[in-house]
Amino acid sequence: MSTSGSRVTGSPGTSDTSAEAGSIRSEVTATAARQGALGLIGAITAGAGGLVLTIAVGRLLSAQDAGIYFTAVALFTIASSILMLGTDTGLVRALSGLRASGRPDLLRTALSHALRPVSVVSVMVALTVGLTADPLSQWVFHGPTAHQMGVVLTLLAPFLVLSTLSMVLLNGAARGLGSLRTFTTVQQVFLPVSRPVLLALTVLLVTALGASGDAALGASTATWAVAAWASPLVIAVLLAWREVHRLLPSRAAGTPSPGTEPHPASSASSTPSAPPGDHTAGAFWRATAPRAVAASFEVLIVWADVVLVTALLGAAPAAVYAAASRFVTSGTFALQAVRLSVGPLLAGAFARGDRTEAEHVHRLSVRWAVLSTWPVYLTLAIFSPGVLSILGPGFVTAATVLTLLSTAMLLVVATGNANTVLNMARRSHWAAANTGTAVVVMLTLDLLLVPRMGILGAAVGWSAAMVTDAVAGTLEVRRGLGLHSLDAGAGRAMATALVAFGLPALTIRSGVAVLDPDAAPVVVLLIGGLIATGCYLAALAVQRVPLELDELIGALRRRRPSPAGEPAAESGAEPGGRPGRTVPAQRPTGDPTDSQAPRVPRVPREGRSA
């Protein structure tokens, strides 16, 4: 047995190391739980805001204007996501790795590697779009749609720069520096809440002035709606810049500013624990470039079919399809919350070579994703007519589309955040290949099926693409990284969601169809949703121990005690800046090459080998 299996207490054996491993794993759970809880709050707000926005567009705009709006937002989202060049994930990985390696002096340099190219490219693209929007729209679209799209895209061009920079700073830099607070506040609360309010007020004002179509104060109603949607980005980028400036260490190397915490290892030794060559601009972009490709493919999977439907069928059918698909993407906010919370933890674990901890975090993410999102997608799949009737009777024709997309998402969620694991493990090129294949699948099926099947063909293509990407990523995580995504806890979570939520919901939907075929779909949705939710919450209460929900709740409340006689260390990197969280103790001596990331405890090697 290795001598490193003994603690420095002089009491050899496995009991101490096993206890330490369990304690540290519990601390990992606590860290993920706290960040996940914050992200989930933001996800719920963002999802609700997205649904309200979709309802506002469906109710307030004509079918033609709604189609223009959704297509413009689709093109804008595709462009801004591509313009990030993968630096959101690249910064999380690079900055988290530097913090784990005890190199705060390199954080500003790593951030500049990302910001300079992104700023230059986004400005150049914005200028190009502003100058060529009209001829490009005439080439892709037809009739009045082409002219309206040209006007709207010209308007959106300068906002591309603001959107790109705010996402790089919040989704990349702030998360890599250990904070989710401002990302949640801005991206998941401020933007989703302000956009439907501004859009509704703007459209109602234009209508009240008696203007319609191109006579509406010199622009179409769709143009004013898009302007209202984009305007909050001005505030978003200012808040993002302030947050990152607060989190970065002072320019004196190794001196943290308020908002960051000193690294335990960095104070113990002046020797850098990471090779300097790993943090050059070339190294950053070699690791990030595949992610840039993958991110481009991912956003195409989500939004390109809306543009294709507009080009092939027209703006009105695109509005119906986009509304149905936006309900589905609103449900992914909870999945995104889990991804945001575990990304830095995975990056830190892989930076230390600790795959046991990485697998533990990944399995937690799968379980939490299933518990939080499967009821949402079961609701959308089972009560699709009721959900779409909220937008208006003209949207109910997409009920089959919504059911198909939601069913596909059940499988996608069950595979976990496989691409996040690949990205944090520096396997971005694998994720890029997966999403590239998925895009080819989607575009091929869309071009073949949309002219024949209409929007249902687009749904088939989108579903096939999402499932292809998810399954390929899961297989690579298992075979390439040796991490298991599913365990008994994940299986129990799936069974609980299906039996306790899906079965009551389906029973009510079928029973009402027999007893009262003329019942309003929205009434069936409300009754079935409330009863199914009650059953699900009761099942979670009964299953709280096997599902480890007690541990999750305890992790949210727990404060790790500091050693006797030592004050509790405050973690400035905790989302929200709340004090009271102690910095995990350093591992026993004997493995000087390992260092800990702030707030990211590790499962020691001796705990596994003893």
N, C-alpha and C positions, 0 to 999 in steps of 0.2 A: 504493500500500500504506500502511496506517495506520502512523504512527510508533510507536504503542503496541505494535506487534509486536516491537519490539526490547527486549532485556533491558538493564538498566542497566549492563552490562559494557562497553558500547560496541561490541559486536559484533552488528550488525543481521542480520536474516534469520530464516528459519523454523526453523533447526536447533535454536537454543537454546530457542525457545518450544515447539517440538514435544517436545524432550527434557523440558522442565519439565512440559508437559501430561501426557506419559507417566508421569513420576515422580509427579505428584500423583494421577493416576488410579490408579496402583499403590498409593499411600497410602490412597486411598478403599477399594480392594479389601482392603487390610490391616485397616483399621478395621472394615469389614463382616465380614471373615473372623473377626477375634478375637471380636467380639460374637456373630457367628453360631455360632462354635464353642461358646461358653459357652451360648448358647441351645439348641444342638443337644444338648448334654449334659443340660441340664434337660429338653428335649423327650423324650429317650429315657427318662429316669427317670419323667417324668410319664406318658408313654404306657404304660410297663411297669406303673406303679402303677395306672393306670386299668384295664388289662387284668386285673391281679390282683384289683382290687376287683370288677370284673364277674364274674370267676370265683367269688370268694368269695360274692357274692350269689346266683349261680346254684346253687352247690353247697350253701350253708348254709340258705337260706330256701326255704320252700314257694313254689309258683307264685303264690299269692295274695299272700303277703307280699312277694315280689320285685316284683310289679306295683305294690304300694303304695309300696315303696321308690323304684322308678324314677320313678313319677309324682310323688312328693313332691320328689325331687331335680330333676325337670324344672321343676316350678312354682317351686321356690326359685331355680333358675338363671335362669329367665325374669325373675322379679321383681328379683333383685339386679342383673342386667345392665341392666334398664330403669332402675332407681334410680340407676345411675351417671350417667344423663343425658348420656352421651357425653363426660364429662369425662376419661376415660382418654386418648382420642385428642386431645381438646382441650388437655389439659395437655402432652402430648408435643409437639404443634405449637406451643403458646404458649411453653413454657419453652425448647424448642430454638431457636425463633426469637429469643427474648430473649438467649440465650447467643450466637447468631450475630450479633446486633446490638450486642453489647457493653453490655447493660443488666442486670447482675446485681442492681441496686437494685430492679428491678421483679419479681423472681422471687417473693418472698413475697406481694406483692399479687396476682399472677396466681393463685397457689395458693389464696388466700383466696376469689377469685371462684368457684372450683369447690367448695371444701370446705363453705362455709356453706350454700348451697342444697341440696347433696346430703345433708348431715347432717340438716337440718330435714325434708326430704321423706322420707328413709328412716325416721326415727323415727315420723313420722305414719303412714306405710304399715304399719310393723310393728305399731303399736298397733291400726290398723284390722283387720289380718289376725288378730291375737290375739283380738279381740272378735267377729269375724264368721266365723271359719273353719268352725265347725260348720254354720250355716245355708247358707253358700256351698257346702260339700261336699254337703249334702243336695240342693241344687238342681242341681248338675252331675253327680254320680255317683248310683249306685243300690245298694240292698242293703247288705251289710256293708262294701262298699268305701267308701260315703259316711261311715259312722261312723269307720272307721279313718283316712280322709283328714282328717277334722275334727280328730282328736286329734294327728295328726302335724303338720299345718299350724300348730296352736296352739303346739306345741313349737318349731317352726322360726322363728316370728315374730321373736323378739329377735335371732336370728342373722342376719337380713336386714341389720341395721345394721352388724354386724361384717364381714360379707362385702363389703358395698358399700364401706365405708371402706377396707378393706385393699386392694381392687382399685384404687380411685382412687389411693391412695398409691403402690402398687407398680407397677401397670401404666401409670399416668399420670405422677405426679410424679417417681418415681425414674428412670424411663426418660427423661423430659424433662430431668432434671438430669444425664443422661449415664451412669447406672449400671444394669446389668442384674443385678448380683450378688445383691442381696437378693430381687429378683423371682424369679430362678431358684431361689435357696435355699428360699424360702418357698412360692411358688405351684407350682413345678415339682418340688421335691424333698420338702420337709417335708409338705405336705398330701397329695400322692399316695402317699407312703410310709406315713404315719401312719394314714390312713383305713382301708385294708384290714386293717391290724394291729388297730386298735381295734375295727373292726366284727366281725372274726372272734373276738376275745377276748370281746366282749360277747355275741354270739350263742351261743358255746360255753358261756359262764357261765350264761346264761339256760336253756339246754338242760340243763346239768348240774344245775341246781336243780330240774329236773323240771317246769318251767313251760312252758305252751304257750298260744297264742292270747291272749285278753284276760286270762287268769289269770296271765300271766307278770309277776310282781311288780307287778301293777296296770296293765300295758300290754302291747300285742301285741309279738311279736318284731320286726315291722317298725318299730314305734316306737322300740325300743331300738337297732335298726340305724341308723335315721336320726339318733338322738341321738349315737351314736358317730361317724357321718360328719361332723356339724356341730361337734362339740366342739373340734377343733383350731383353729377360726377365732378363738378367744380369744387364742391365742398369736400367730397370724398378724397380727392387727391391731396388737398391741404391737410386734412386730418391724418392721412397716411404718412405724409412727410414728417409731420410733427411727432408721430408715434415712433417711427424708426430713429429719428434723431434722439429721442429720449432714451431708447433702449441701447444705442451703441455706446461702447466704452469711450472714455475721453481719449483725446489724441495722444496722450502720454501712454506709451505701450504698456499694456497689462494693468492699467488703472481703470477699473469699471466706473461708469457713471451711475447715478441713481436710476434704478430700473433694470440693472443687471446685477448678478451676484458673482463674487470671486469664485474661481474654480479651486476646489480643494487641492488638486494635484499641482496646479500652477504655483501655489504658494509653498509647496514642499520642495520643489526642485526648479532650478532655472533652466534646465535642459529641455528644449522642445521635444514633445512626445510624438510629433508628427513630422515626417519628412518635409522640408520646405518645398520641394518640387511638386508636392501634391496640391499646392494652393496657388500656383501660377495661373495666369489667364488661360494659357493653353490647356492646363489640366482641367480647369473649370469647364471650358467649352467642350473638351473631349468627353467629359462625363455628362454634360448638359445637352449637347447637340442631339443625341438620340431621343431625349425627352422632348425636345422641340418638335421633332417629327411626330412622335407619339401624340403630343398634345394637339397638333394640327389634325391628326386623324380622329382623335376623340371628339373634338368639337364638330367635325364634319359628320360623324355618326349621329350626333344629337340634333343638328340643325340643317344639314344639307338637304334632307328630304323635303323640308318646308319650301326651300328655294326651288327644288325640282318640281314640286307640285304646282307652284305658281307659274313656272315657265311652261309646263306641259298642259296644265288644266285651267289656269287662270287664278286670279286673286281670291275669288269667292270660295271655291273648293279648298284653297290653301288655308283660308281662315278657319274653316270647319276642322280640317286635319290638324292645324297648328294648335287650336284650342284643346283638342283631345290629347295631343302629345304633350302639351304644357302641363296638363294635370299629372301626367306620368313623371315628367321631370321635376315637378314640385315635390313629389314624394322622395326624390333622391337627396333632398337636403339633409335628412337624418343620416343617410349613408355618408354624405360629405362631412357631417359633424364628426362621425366616428373616424373618418380618414384624417381629418385635420388634427384630431387629438392624438392619434397613434403615429403619425408620420415622423415627428421629431424623436419619439421613443424608439421607433424602428431604426432611424438613422444613427442614433447613439449606440444602440445595441450592435448594429453591423459594424460601426466604426471601431468598437472594442472586440469584434470577432465573437460576440456572444450570441450564438444562434438559438440557444435554449431560451433566453429572454425574448428574442425576436419571435420565436414560435408562440410563446406564451401571450405576447401582446397581440399577435395576429389572430390567435384563436379567440381572445377576448373580443376583438373587433368584429369577428364573424357573428358571435353570439349576440352582441349588442345590436348589430345591424339587423339581424333577423327579428329580434324582439321588438325593435322600434319601427321597422318599415313593413314587415309582412302584413300587419293589420291594415295599413294604408292601402297597399296594393290589392289585398283581398276585397276591401271596400270598393275600390275603383273597378275591379273586375266583375264583382257580383252585382253591384248597383250602378252600373255604367249609365243606363238611361236616366236615372235620377240625378246623377252627378252632372251630366251634360244638359239636362233640362234647366239647370240653374242659369245657364247662359242664354237660354231661349229655345223655343221649339225647333228651330232650324238646325240646331246642333245635335239633336238626339239621333240623327241619321248616322252619326259616327260612333254609336254605342259598341258595335262589334269591333271597331278599331281600338277603342279604349280597353275593352276586355282582352284583346289579343296582346296589346302592349303591356298591360299590367301583369298578365300571366307570365310573359317573358321576363319581366323584372323580378318576379319571385325567384327564378333560377339565378338571375344575375346577383341578387343580394346574397343568396345562399353560398356563392363562391367567395364572398368576402372582398376585401380591397386588394386583390391580387396585384394589380398594377402598382399600387402604392408600395407594396413589399418589394417588387422588382426594382422600382425606382430608387428606393432607399438602400437597396443592396447593390447599387451600381450595375444593374442589369437593364438599364433604360432601353438598350437596343432590342432586347427581347420584347418589352412592352410595345415598342414602336412597330416591330414586325407583326405583333398580334393585332394592333389597331389598324395597321395598314391593310392586313388581310380582311379585317372586318369591313373597312370602307369599300374595298373592292366587291365584297359580297353584297353590301347594301346597294351600291350604285348599279351593279349589274341587275339585281332583282328589281330595283326601282324602274330602270329603263325598260325592262321587259314587262313588268306587271302594271305599272301605273297607267299606261295608255289603255290597257285591257280591263283592269279591275278598279281603276280610280284610286281613291285614298286608301282603300283596303290593301292594295298592292304596295303602297308606301309603308304601311304598317308591317306587312310581311317582311319587307326588306330591312326595316329598322330593327325588328325583333331578331331576325337572323344575325344581323351584325352584332348586336349587343351580346347575344348568347355565344357567338363565335369568339369574341374578344374575352369574355369572362371565363369560358371553359379553357381556352388556350393558356391564359394567365395562371389559372389554378394548377394546371398540369405542370407548368414550368416552375412554380413555387414548390411543388412537391418533388419533382424529379431533378430540377436544376439546383435548388437551394436546400432540399432535404427537409422542408417545413411542411407539417400537416395542417391543413386549413380547418378541417372538421374534427370534432371530438364528440363525446357523449353529450356534453352541454349544448352544443349546437343542434344536435339531433333532437334533444328534448325541447329546445326553444322552437324548432320548426313544428314539432308535433303539437306543442301547446297552442301556437298560433293557428294551426289548421283546425284542431278539434275545438278549442275554446272560442275562437272567433269566426273562422271560416264556416264551420258546420252550422252554428246558429244563424249566421247571416244568410247562408244558402237556403236553409229551411224556411226562414221568414219570407225570402224572396219567392220561393216556389209556392208556399202556402197562400200568400196574398194573390199570386197569379191565378190560383184555382178558385179562391173564395171571392175575390173581387177583381176581375180582369180589368176593370176601368179605373182602378185606384191610381191616383196621381203618382208618377215615378218618384218625385221628390218626397212625398209622404212615406212611401216604402223605404226610401233611403234613410229618412230620419228615424223611423221606428226600428228598422233592422239594424241601423248603425248603433243606436243607443243600447239595444238589447245585447248585441254582439260585444260591444265594448264592456258592458257590465259583466258578461260571462268571462271575458278575457281578463279583466282586472281581478275577478274572483279566482281564476285559475292561477294567475301570477302570485296571488297571496298564498295559495295552497302550495305552489311549486317554488316558493321563494328560496328554500334551502337547496334543493337539487340544482336550481338555476343560478345559485350563488348570488341571489339578489340581496340577501342580508349583508354579504361581504361587500357588494357594490355600494349599498347605502351607508354601511359603516365606513367605507373608504372615503366617502364624500364628507363625513363628519369628523373622521379621525385626525388627530394631530400627533405626529410621532414625537414621543418624549425625548428631551435632550438628556445627555449623560448628567449624572449628579454633579452639581456645582458648576455646570456650564449653562449659560443663557441660550435660549432658543435662537437660532439664526434665522433671520428673515430672508425670504426669497423674493427679491425684486422682480424676478422673471415670472412669478406666478401671475396668471391672467388676472387682471384687475388690480395687481399690485398689492394684494392683501398680505399682511404679515402673518406670522404664526406658524409657517411651515418651516421645519428644520431641514438643514442640508444633510443628506445621508452621510453617515460616517464612511471614511475611506476603508477599503478592504485591508485585511492584515498584510503585513509585509511578507515578501516572498515572491511577489510577481511584480517587479518594479516597472515592467513595460505597460501595465494596465493603468488607466486612469479613468476617473468617473466624470460623466457630464453632470452639470448642475441639475439637481432634481430628477435625474434619471438613474436610479439605482440599478445594479446589475446582479445577476445570479452568479456567484463566484464559481470558478472552475472547480475548486476543491469540493464544493457542495455537490458537484455532479460525479466526480471521480472517486470520492471516498467510498 
